[in-house]
Amino acid sequence: MTLLNLALWLLGVALIALGYRQARGPWARYQALKEQDANASRYEAWRGGIRDNGTTGASVAMEILRNQARRGATIAVVGFVLVFLGFLIR
């Protein structure tokens, strides 16, 4: 085990933790907004009304939350790659 391996492992684990922490909150909120949107769609279909499929505040918020979650997941994936490289390099 060299110093480079140890540094890659520590940095990788730190990035995994950081990415998970950053992605967890926006992803949970995105799922809640998505469920509310589906519920509103079911209600409008049951009621027989016409639902406007244009851009809403909720759809904009869902896009922002999805991007934040994607950014956190990307950070976590970079962390996994660094951990893998730490094991691969000898």
Backbone bond lengths (Angstrom), bond angles and torsions (degrees), N, CA, C in turn:
res aa  C-N    CA-C-N  psi(-1)  N-CA   C-N-CA  omega(-1)  CA-C   N-CA-C  phi
1 M - - - 1.446 - - 1.534 107.76 -
2 T 1.311 113.88 119.11 1.455 118.54 179.77 1.519 109.66 -98.62
3 L 1.291 114.26 173.33 1.458 120.28 178.12 1.527 111.38 -65.22
4 L 1.330 116.77 -34.61 1.461 121.41 178.29 1.523 111.08 -64.00
5 N 1.331 116.90 -43.67 1.462 120.50 178.17 1.526 110.96 -60.55
6 L 1.303 115.49 -46.65 1.460 120.38 -179.45 1.525 111.13 -62.11
7 A 1.324 116.75 -42.07 1.464 120.50 179.23 1.528 111.11 -64.51
8 L 1.332 117.20 -42.09 1.464 120.24 178.47 1.526 111.20 -64.32
9 W 1.319 117.94 -40.91 1.458 120.80 178.84 1.521 111.40 -64.04
10 L 1.324 115.71 -47.56 1.466 118.77 -178.63 1.519 112.02 -64.36
11 L 1.336 116.58 -43.74 1.457 120.05 178.48 1.527 110.61 -65.31
12 G 1.325 116.99 -39.65 1.462 120.69 178.69 1.518 112.32 -63.56
13 V 1.307 117.11 -45.47 1.469 120.79 179.19 1.525 110.31 -64.68
14 A 1.320 117.05 -39.41 1.469 120.16 178.14 1.525 110.78 -64.10
15 L 1.327 117.54 -41.01 1.466 120.31 178.66 1.519 112.17 -69.09
16 I 1.320 117.20 -35.77 1.466 119.85 176.23 1.524 110.01 -62.33
17 A 1.320 116.74 -46.54 1.463 120.81 179.61 1.526 111.36 -63.64
18 L 1.317 116.93 -43.55 1.458 121.16 179.40 1.525 111.24 -64.25
19 G 1.319 117.07 -45.08 1.462 120.84 179.84 1.514 111.77 -63.37
20 Y 1.324 117.08 -43.01 1.459 121.11 178.32 1.526 110.68 -61.85
21 R 1.315 115.54 -43.70 1.467 120.15 -178.98 1.525 111.46 -64.44
22 Q 1.332 116.57 -38.86 1.454 120.10 -179.67 1.523 112.33 -74.77
23 A 1.312 118.83 -30.16 1.463 121.70 -176.29 1.525 112.70 -87.12
24 R 1.312 118.02 -26.67 1.461 121.55 -173.08 1.522 113.34 -61.66
25 G 1.309 118.32 -49.51 1.459 122.09 -177.20 1.520 113.65 -65.52
26 P 1.337 118.22 -53.37 1.468 118.56 178.58 1.529 113.31 -61.15
27 W 1.322 118.05 -35.28 1.458 119.92 -179.38 1.529 110.99 -67.03
28 A 1.323 116.88 -40.88 1.467 120.38 178.44 1.531 110.48 -64.71
29 R 1.304 117.54 -42.81 1.466 121.06 178.89 1.525 110.87 -67.13
30 Y 1.329 117.17 -37.67 1.464 121.22 177.01 1.527 110.59 -61.21
31 Q 1.333 116.55 -44.97 1.466 120.21 179.41 1.525 111.34 -62.53
32 A 1.332 117.04 -38.83 1.466 120.37 178.41 1.526 110.89 -65.69
33 L 1.328 117.64 -43.66 1.464 120.24 178.16 1.524 111.44 -65.63
34 K 1.310 117.18 -37.71 1.459 121.13 178.36 1.529 110.30 -63.36
35 E 1.313 116.96 -41.34 1.467 121.19 178.21 1.527 110.96 -66.36
36 Q 1.316 117.25 -40.26 1.465 119.79 177.09 1.522 111.33 -63.63
37 D 1.321 116.87 -39.95 1.456 121.44 178.36 1.524 110.92 -64.45
38 A 1.328 117.09 -42.61 1.465 120.75 177.66 1.521 110.82 -64.75
39 N 1.324 116.45 -38.31 1.457 120.63 178.09 1.529 110.66 -64.35
40 A 1.318 117.14 -42.17 1.462 120.76 178.05 1.527 110.79 -64.53
41 S 1.319 116.97 -37.95 1.468 120.84 177.48 1.524 111.09 -64.34
42 R 1.334 117.23 -42.60 1.469 120.37 178.17 1.518 110.68 -64.54
43 Y 1.317 116.39 -40.26 1.464 119.91 179.83 1.526 110.68 -64.15
44 E 1.310 117.19 -45.35 1.471 120.40 179.59 1.527 110.91 -63.75
45 A 1.325 116.92 -38.26 1.468 119.89 177.93 1.523 110.30 -66.38
46 W 1.321 117.75 -39.89 1.458 121.94 179.08 1.523 110.73 -67.37
47 R 1.315 115.33 -39.77 1.456 121.20 -177.87 1.524 110.98 -73.40
48 G 1.306 116.17 -25.34 1.455 119.39 179.11 1.515 113.38 92.23
49 G 1.311 116.82 8.88 1.451 120.44 -179.81 1.516 111.44 -83.87
50 I 1.304 114.80 165.03 1.454 120.51 176.73 1.517 108.04 -93.58
51 R 1.316 115.57 128.00 1.462 119.83 -178.71 1.519 109.82 -98.56
52 D 1.305 116.12 127.70 1.465 120.90 177.35 1.521 108.42 -73.72
53 N 1.316 116.68 124.46 1.464 121.23 -178.62 1.520 112.46 -95.43
54 G 1.317 117.25 20.74 1.453 120.80 179.44 1.513 111.96 -76.38
55 T 1.315 115.52 -176.78 1.457 121.81 -180.00 1.527 109.52 -72.43
56 T 1.315 114.65 128.71 1.463 120.76 177.41 1.516 109.00 -118.20
57 G 1.306 115.76 169.78 1.462 119.87 175.85 1.513 111.55 -62.75
58 A 1.343 115.80 -36.37 1.464 119.54 179.33 1.526 111.28 -67.31
59 S 1.337 117.77 -37.82 1.463 119.48 -179.89 1.528 110.85 -68.97
60 V 1.327 116.65 -35.28 1.468 120.17 176.24 1.532 109.89 -67.04
61 A 1.324 116.68 -42.78 1.463 120.60 178.70 1.525 110.89 -64.10
62 M 1.343 116.94 -39.11 1.458 120.02 178.82 1.520 110.85 -64.68
63 E 1.322 118.09 -37.83 1.464 121.12 177.93 1.531 111.09 -65.43
64 I 1.334 116.16 -42.66 1.471 120.31 178.40 1.527 110.49 -63.68
65 L 1.333 117.18 -44.78 1.460 120.88 179.81 1.525 111.42 -64.92
66 R 1.329 116.57 -38.75 1.463 120.26 178.23 1.526 110.56 -63.83
67 N 1.330 116.96 -40.27 1.467 120.20 177.80 1.527 111.74 -65.86
68 Q 1.332 116.76 -39.96 1.463 119.88 178.04 1.525 110.89 -64.33
69 A 1.325 116.59 -42.18 1.463 120.40 179.10 1.528 110.31 -66.35
70 R 1.325 117.35 -38.68 1.466 121.38 178.70 1.528 110.34 -64.33
71 R 1.334 116.16 -39.86 1.465 120.09 179.14 1.536 110.63 -64.35
72 G 1.324 117.28 -42.56 1.463 120.57 177.23 1.513 112.24 -64.85
73 A 1.326 116.77 -39.32 1.464 120.27 178.57 1.527 110.60 -66.18
74 T 1.318 117.03 -36.65 1.464 120.34 177.84 1.523 110.80 -63.83
75 I 1.319 116.64 -41.41 1.463 120.45 177.46 1.526 110.39 -61.59
76 A 1.341 116.79 -42.00 1.464 120.61 179.07 1.528 111.10 -65.18
77 V 1.324 117.82 -38.92 1.463 120.78 178.93 1.526 110.50 -65.17
78 V 1.329 117.48 -40.11 1.465 120.55 176.11 1.536 109.35 -60.85
79 G 1.330 116.68 -38.55 1.459 120.21 176.47 1.521 111.86 -62.52
80 F 1.338 117.83 -43.11 1.461 120.86 176.99 1.531 111.21 -61.44
81 V 1.318 116.27 -40.22 1.471 119.93 178.67 1.522 110.37 -63.23
82 L 1.331 117.22 -42.20 1.466 119.50 179.36 1.526 111.70 -64.69
83 V 1.323 117.08 -40.05 1.470 119.68 177.19 1.522 109.67 -63.40
84 F 1.319 116.73 -43.44 1.458 120.69 178.35 1.534 110.93 -61.32
85 L 1.326 116.38 -43.67 1.462 119.78 177.67 1.520 111.50 -63.15
86 G 1.335 115.89 -35.04 1.459 119.79 176.87 1.515 112.42 -60.61
87 F 1.344 117.22 -35.77 1.448 120.36 176.44 1.518 112.74 -79.97
88 L 1.331 116.31 -29.11 1.459 121.15 -175.64 1.535 112.13 -77.20
89 I 1.311 117.18 -38.44 1.476 121.28 -176.56 1.518 109.45 -77.51
90 R 1.307 115.11 133.24 1.482 120.51 178.28 1.487 110.81 -121.76
